Amino acid sequence: MLGITKRFGKLLANDNITLKIQKGEIHAILGENGAGKSTLLSILFGLIEPDSGEIIINGEKAHIKNPNDAVRYKIGMVHQHFKLVKVFSVLENIILGHEDTKLGFLVSKKSKLKVDSLIKEYGFNLDSQKLVGDLTVGGQQKVEILKMLYSNSDILIFDEPTAVLTPQEIESLFKFIKLFKQAGKTIIIITHKLTEIKELADRCTILRKGKMIKTLENKEVSIETLANLMVGRDVLLTVSKSVKIPSEALLKIQNLTYYSKELKKNILTNLSFDVKRGEILGIAGIEGNGQTQLIELIYGLLKNNHKQAKIIFKGQEIQTKSIKERQQLGISLIPEDRQKHGLIMSFPVASNYILNQLDDKRFFRRGFLRAHNVYQEATQIVNKYDVRMSGDVLQEAANLSGGNQQKLILGRELSKSHDCLICVQPTRGLDVGAIEQIYHYLLEERQKDKAILLVSYELDELLDIADRLIIIHQGQIVGSFFTKDIDASLIGLYMLGIKKDSL
């Protein structure tokens, strides 16, 4: 990729970047949020057109205007958020866009033989007839990989491939990536996890603020050097957590069961736990095991439909209270889906800052918006929480990178009055520098005697900053531990349902 430049309005996402990938290597792309990594590889896959620059593949200039062009050049991509049709089978998802037909009818016998052959060759342990919606997250990722292999891709792009996997699934994925390399494939990986780069990559390229900083031989550089080059300053890679003795239980969950009429089964079954002042309680589990419904029930986004279930906050039962009433009692939420539940993307940053503070007299008086106050305070929060923007707080939230959208939500929720902070995937998609900042804020909350409920699919994160941990499998608590008494490998076994305690 030679001299790639891409501008979005005032934001220069890629500034004359030249990236050279060698055939048959594993090449990692590193950079802060908003550094231009995803933009660069989206250009390679045809999702975005560059303003200038060219792409050379095997010595010839490539004309890539859309993903179909990229597939013709044997480029495949596994996106961080999978592009699968969940009501289709594994086979139907893999052949989608590459169907064999005869007289306008689908002929799948030949396709099934090829798919089953690929599944067997790589030991993927999948049934090609099974619905994708019934697979684990790790299984769905294998389907994405099979889509690339089915279309005979030689250049494989992985965007944050381990974000939602258990340690066992990550180990399995790394094995497959190494097999792809042995088969002569070229692999490009976007990841924020420096330990993964050290284990997998041959070389890595570091981007910062849209510019290419350096390409390095992986074996010649330390994790600390990678982190410092990526952020442009020294980064603490270990979390320093002081001893803190929690006080009374602020949030209590008792016999929480949630029945889904749509799926005709319990999503949650008899969950009971509490969160104390001055502690971080972590919830571990593979994505899709009831964590989303649990948080939505606590915050009021979902209505409780089980009579025996109780949600108690500050001694009050709150299961019948509105979201606003729960906020006024002191519950703040950093939601799982920042774009769906955290922000209104077409609204300015300043408006997003006051979304759940519309009754605050600092921002409204006699029904009129006090625009100057909103602008001033939103600007202060943006500066305090290092939300990076191309303009001021009057620009749309949609113009921020995902990581900066997350920092905006964090700043909003921490700056308003609260006693309990619920965080769902607070560092998903963030770079090592931003993660360091967020850990600092969460531990600061802990020192201020706030109760923090942390849902994360990053086991290292839970082990680093949580005091206690509960593990959920198929909507039930299967294990409860102090984090000092357990390791990631054992947590993974509980998450998969292989181990289970009688609690």
GIVENDA-V568906 format. One record per residue. PHI is phi in degrees with one decimal (* if undefined). OMEGA is omega in whole degrees, -180 to 180 (999 if undefined). D_CENTER is the distance of its C-alpha to the mean C-alpha in Angstrom with 1 decimal. Layout:
BEGIN
<<PHI OMEGA D_CENTER> <PHI OMEGA D_CENTER>>
END
This chain:
BEGIN
<<* -171 27.1> <-114.6 174 29.8> <59.0 -177 29.8> <-75.4 177 26.7> <-127.5 177 26.6> <-143.8 -179 24.5> <-119.2 172 24.9> <-115.0 -175 23.3> <61.7 179 26.1> <-82.0 -175 26.6> <-83.9 176 23.4> <-92.5 -173 24.1> <-74.4 176 20.8> <-126.3 -174 22.6> <-113.2 175 25.9> <52.5 -177 28.3> <-85.5 171 25.9> <-116.9 -177 27.6> <-124.5 -179 25.5> <-118.6 -179 27.5> <-109.4 180 26.1> <-85.8 179 28.7> <-61.3 174 29.3> <79.3 179 28.1> <-108.7 169 25.9> <-102.7 -173 22.3> <-117.8 -179 21.2> <-96.9 175 18.1> <-111.0 -177 17.0> <-114.1 175 16.0> <169.2 176 15.8> <-65.5 171 14.6> <-61.6 -179 12.5> <82.5 -180 15.0> <-75.1 178 16.9> <107.4 -177 17.2> <-63.3 -177 15.4> <-64.7 178 13.8> <-60.6 -178 17.0> <-60.8 -177 19.2> <-79.2 172 17.8> <-67.7 174 17.6> <-66.0 179 21.3> <-62.8 -178 22.0> <-89.9 175 20.7> <84.2 178 22.7> <-79.8 -180 20.1> <-133.9 175 21.5> <-96.0 179 25.1> <-74.6 174 25.9> <-75.2 177 28.7> <-157.1 -178 30.4> <107.9 -180 30.3> <-142.4 180 30.6> <-116.7 179 29.1> <-114.8 178 31.4> <-121.9 -178 30.8> <51.6 175 33.5> <84.2 -179 35.8> <-119.2 179 35.7> <-66.5 -179 34.3> <-103.1 177 31.6> <-109.3 -175 31.4> <-113.2 -179 27.8> <-104.2 -178 27.6> <-157.6 -178 25.1> <-59.4 177 23.1> <-62.8 175 26.4> <-62.4 -179 28.0> <-59.9 179 25.2> <-62.6 178 25.8> <-64.9 175 29.5> <-89.4 177 28.9> <62.3 175 27.1> <-107.7 177 23.6> <-126.0 -178 20.7> <-142.3 171 16.9> <-101.8 -176 14.1> <-81.1 179 11.3> <-58.9 174 7.5> <-103.5 -169 8.3> <-58.1 180 11.6> <-104.6 -176 14.8> <-121.7 174 16.9> <-98.4 -168 19.7> <-71.1 179 19.4> <-89.5 175 23.1> <-94.2 176 24.2> <-74.9 174 25.0> <-55.3 -179 23.5> <-59.8 -177 26.5> <-62.6 178 26.3> <-66.9 -176 22.7> <-70.1 -175 23.7> <-89.1 -177 26.9> <-57.0 -178 25.7> <91.8 180 27.2> <-131.7 -172 29.4> <-71.8 169 31.6> <-85.3 180 35.1> <-130.8 175 37.6> <-139.3 -177 41.3> <55.2 177 43.3> <85.7 -180 40.1> <-107.7 -180 39.0> <-70.1 175 36.0> <-116.3 -170 37.2> <-107.5 -176 34.6> <-60.9 -179 36.8> <-65.5 180 36.4> <-63.3 -179 32.7> <-63.5 178 32.3> <-60.3 -180 34.3> <-67.2 -180 32.2> <-64.2 180 28.9> <-62.6 177 30.4> <-65.5 178 31.7> <-66.1 179 28.4> <-60.3 -179 26.9> <-70.5 -177 29.9> <-58.4 -176 29.9> <-100.5 177 26.4> <60.9 -174 26.7> <-78.3 177 23.7> <53.3 179 25.3> <-126.4 172 24.6> <-101.4 -174 27.0> <-65.3 -180 27.1> <-93.1 -176 28.6> <-76.4 177 25.9> <-68.4 -180 23.7> <-61.7 180 20.1> <-62.5 179 19.2> <-92.7 -178 20.8> <-87.4 171 18.8> <-70.4 177 16.2> <-59.6 178 12.7> <-62.5 178 14.3> <-65.5 179 17.3> <-64.7 178 15.5> <-64.3 177 14.1> <-62.8 177 17.8> <-63.5 177 18.9> <-59.6 180 16.9> <-66.2 179 18.6> <-62.7 176 21.9> <-58.9 179 21.7> <-66.5 -177 21.8> <-66.9 -179 24.6> <-63.7 180 26.5> <-88.1 175 26.8> <60.5 179 28.1> <-66.5 176 25.5> <-104.3 178 26.5> <-111.9 -175 23.7> <-109.7 -180 20.3> <-105.0 178 17.1> <-117.6 179 13.8> <-102.7 -179 10.6> <47.8 -170 8.2> <-70.9 -175 10.0> <-107.9 -171 9.4> <-57.5 -175 5.8> <-125.0 -176 7.2> <-103.2 173 10.8> <-75.7 177 13.7> <-54.3 -180 15.9> <-66.3 179 18.4> <-69.3 177 16.2> <-64.3 178 15.0> <-59.5 179 18.8> <-64.5 179 19.6> <-60.9 -180 17.3> <-60.9 178 18.9> <-61.3 180 22.2> <-66.1 -180 21.7> <-61.9 178 20.6> <-66.9 176 23.8> <-65.8 178 25.8> <-61.9 178 24.7> <-62.7 179 25.9> <-61.4 179 29.2> <-81.4 177 29.7> <91.2 179 29.7> <-75.4 174 26.3> <-106.6 -173 24.6> <-118.4 176 20.9> <-118.0 -176 18.7> <-124.9 166 15.3> <-94.1 176 12.7> <-153.5 175 11.1> <-100.5 -174 10.9> <-92.1 -173 12.3> <-67.3 179 16.0> <-65.4 178 17.4> <-67.0 179 16.1> <-62.9 -180 17.8> <-62.7 -179 20.9> <-77.0 -168 21.0> <-105.1 -163 20.5> <-77.2 170 21.3> <-86.0 177 24.9> <-137.6 176 24.2> <-140.8 177 21.6> <-113.2 -177 21.7> <-107.8 175 20.5> <-111.0 175 20.0> <-146.6 179 20.4> <51.5 174 20.9> <83.5 -179 21.5> <-110.8 174 24.0> <-82.6 -179 24.2> <-92.4 -175 25.1> <-170.9 168 26.0> <-112.5 -172 25.7> <-127.7 168 26.4> <-74.3 -172 27.5> <-59.9 -175 25.0> <-68.8 -175 27.8> <-99.5 -174 29.4> <-133.1 -180 26.7> <-90.1 177 25.3> <-60.5 -179 21.7> <-63.0 179 23.2> <-65.1 178 24.5> <-59.5 -179 21.3> <-62.2 -178 19.5> <-68.5 178 22.5> <-66.9 -177 22.8> <-66.7 -175 19.2> <-96.9 -179 19.5> <86.3 178 23.3> <-159.2 176 24.2> <-69.0 -179 24.4> <-123.5 174 21.3> <-80.1 -177 21.6> <-91.8 177 19.6> <-114.3 -178 20.8> <-93.4 178 20.4> <-96.5 -175 23.8> <-116.4 -179 24.0> <-74.7 177 27.5> <-70.2 -180 29.2> <-141.1 179 28.9> <-93.1 -179 30.8> <-66.5 178 29.3> <-104.7 -171 31.7> <-71.2 177 32.0> <-72.2 -177 29.5> <-92.5 -180 28.1> <-117.6 180 26.0> <-123.0 176 27.4> <-112.8 -176 26.2> <-129.0 175 29.1> <50.8 -176 29.4> <-77.6 178 26.4> <-126.1 178 26.6> <-132.2 -179 25.1> <-100.5 178 26.7> <-94.3 177 25.3> <-67.3 -179 28.2> <-66.3 -178 26.3> <-91.0 180 25.5> <57.2 177 28.6> <-161.6 176 27.2> <-74.3 172 25.8> <-87.3 176 22.0> <-127.4 -179 22.8> <-135.5 173 26.0> <49.9 177 27.8> <-80.3 176 25.1> <-137.6 176 26.8> <-165.6 175 25.5> <-136.9 177 25.8> <-123.0 -175 24.1> <-94.9 171 26.6> <-62.7 176 27.2> <78.6 176 26.3> <-138.8 172 23.7> <-111.4 176 20.0> <-98.2 -180 19.6> <-96.3 173 16.5> <-117.2 179 15.5> <-107.9 178 14.5> <163.8 176 14.3> <-64.9 -180 12.8> <-55.3 178 10.7> <94.5 179 13.6> <-104.3 175 16.1> <105.6 -178 16.9> <-61.6 -178 14.4> <-61.3 -180 13.8> <-64.7 179 17.6> <-59.5 -178 18.4> <-66.5 -180 16.6> <-65.5 177 18.1> <-69.1 -179 21.5> <-65.1 -174 21.5> <-87.7 178 20.7> <99.6 177 23.0> <-72.6 -180 20.8> <-126.3 -179 22.2> <-86.5 178 25.9> <-67.8 -179 27.0> <-118.8 179 29.3> <-127.6 -171 30.7> <-64.5 -176 33.9> <-79.9 -175 33.6> <-74.3 177 30.1> <-132.9 172 30.1> <-121.1 -173 27.5> <-117.3 179 29.4> <-131.1 -177 28.5> <54.4 177 31.2> <82.1 -180 33.7> <-106.7 171 33.2> <-75.2 -172 32.1> <-116.8 -174 29.5> <-63.9 178 28.6> <-101.2 -178 30.9> <-79.8 179 29.9> <-76.2 177 28.2> <-59.1 -179 24.8> <-60.8 179 26.9> <-64.0 178 29.1> <-67.0 176 26.3> <-61.8 -179 25.0> <-65.9 175 28.6> <-71.7 175 29.0> <119.4 176 26.2> <-103.4 175 22.8> <-112.5 -177 19.9> <-132.0 165 16.4> <-102.3 -168 13.0> <-76.6 180 11.6> <-65.5 -178 8.5> <-105.6 -173 9.0> <-64.6 -177 10.2> <-85.5 -179 12.2> <-86.5 -174 13.9> <-114.9 -175 14.7> <-102.8 -173 14.2> <-139.9 165 16.2> <-104.8 -165 18.9> <-63.4 -178 18.0> <-85.2 178 21.7> <-87.0 175 22.8> <-63.7 177 23.5> <-55.6 -179 21.5> <-61.0 179 24.5> <-65.9 178 24.7> <-64.4 -180 21.0> <-64.2 -176 21.9> <-102.0 -175 24.7> <-50.3 -178 23.3> <-105.0 178 23.8> <-131.9 -173 26.8> <-71.9 178 29.2> <-99.7 -179 32.0> <-79.4 -177 31.9> <-66.6 175 35.3> <-65.0 -173 34.0> <-108.8 179 32.3> <-135.7 174 34.8> <-141.9 -180 38.5> <51.9 176 40.8> <83.1 -179 38.2> <-110.8 179 37.7> <-71.7 175 34.6> <-93.7 -169 35.3> <-58.5 -179 33.5> <-63.7 179 34.5> <-63.4 179 33.1> <-60.0 -179 29.8> <-59.2 -177 29.6> <-63.4 -175 30.7> <-71.0 177 28.4> <-61.3 178 25.3> <-64.1 178 26.3> <-61.5 -179 26.7> <-66.6 178 23.3> <-58.8 180 21.7> <-70.8 -178 23.8> <-63.4 -175 23.2> <-99.0 173 19.4> <54.7 175 19.6> <-82.0 -173 18.0> <-92.3 -175 19.1> <-137.5 177 20.8> <-83.7 -180 23.5> <-133.1 178 25.7> <-102.1 -173 26.3> <-74.9 176 24.9> <-89.9 177 26.6> <-78.5 -178 24.3> <-67.5 177 21.8> <-61.7 180 18.3> <-62.0 -179 17.4> <-82.1 178 18.7> <-84.4 172 16.1> <-67.8 -178 13.2> <-56.2 -179 9.7> <-65.5 179 9.9> <-75.1 171 13.4> <-60.4 -179 12.7> <-64.6 -180 10.7> <-67.8 176 13.7> <-64.1 179 16.1> <-63.2 -180 14.9> <-59.1 179 15.2> <-61.6 179 18.6> <-62.1 -174 19.8> <-71.7 -179 19.1> <-77.7 -175 20.5> <-82.2 179 23.5> <-93.6 -176 24.8> <-62.9 -180 26.9> <-160.7 175 25.1> <-119.5 -179 25.6> <-128.4 179 22.5> <-115.0 176 18.9> <-101.2 -178 16.3> <-119.5 176 12.8> <-116.3 -179 9.8> <50.4 -174 6.6> <-66.1 -177 8.5> <-112.9 -178 7.3> <-60.4 177 3.5> <77.9 -179 4.9> <-95.1 178 8.2> <-82.3 -173 11.3> <-62.8 179 13.6> <-68.6 179 15.9> <-66.9 178 13.7> <-61.7 178 12.3> <-57.2 179 16.1> <-63.5 -177 16.9> <-67.3 175 14.6> <-58.7 180 16.0> <-59.9 -179 19.3> <-65.1 -179 19.0> <-66.4 179 18.0> <-70.5 174 20.8> <-64.5 177 23.1> <-60.4 179 22.4> <-60.9 179 23.4> <-65.9 179 26.6> <-84.4 178 27.4> <70.0 173 27.6> <-81.0 174 24.7> <-96.2 -176 23.2> <-122.2 175 19.4> <-107.9 -173 17.4> <-116.2 173 14.1> <-100.6 -179 11.8> <-146.3 174 9.3> <-100.9 176 8.5> <-99.0 -175 9.3> <-65.8 179 13.0> <-60.6 179 14.2> <-63.4 180 12.7> <-61.8 -179 14.5> <-68.7 -178 17.6> <-73.2 -169 17.8> <-116.2 180 17.8> <-79.4 175 18.5> <-89.7 177 22.2> <-125.9 -175 22.2> <-142.9 166 19.9> <-116.2 -176 20.3> <-115.0 -178 19.0> <-110.3 174 18.7> <-137.5 -178 19.7> <50.8 174 20.7> <77.1 179 20.8> <-125.9 175 23.0> <-78.6 -177 22.9> <-107.3 179 24.0> <-164.7 178 24.0> <-141.2 -172 24.3> <-145.7 159 24.6> <-78.7 -173 24.9> <-63.2 179 22.2> <-69.0 -175 25.2> <-103.2 -175 26.5> <-145.5 177 23.8> <-121.2 -174 21.8> <-62.6 -177 18.6> <-64.7 180 20.8> <-68.6 177 22.5> <-58.1 180 19.4> <-57.7 179 18.2> <-66.3 176 21.6> <-65.8 -179 21.4> <-61.6 180 18.0> <-83.8 180 19.7> <82.7 -179 22.8> <-74.6 175 25.1> <-114.2 -179 26.0> <-156.0 176 26.7> <-96.7 172 28.7> <-91.4 -173 31.2> <-94.8 999 30.2>>
END
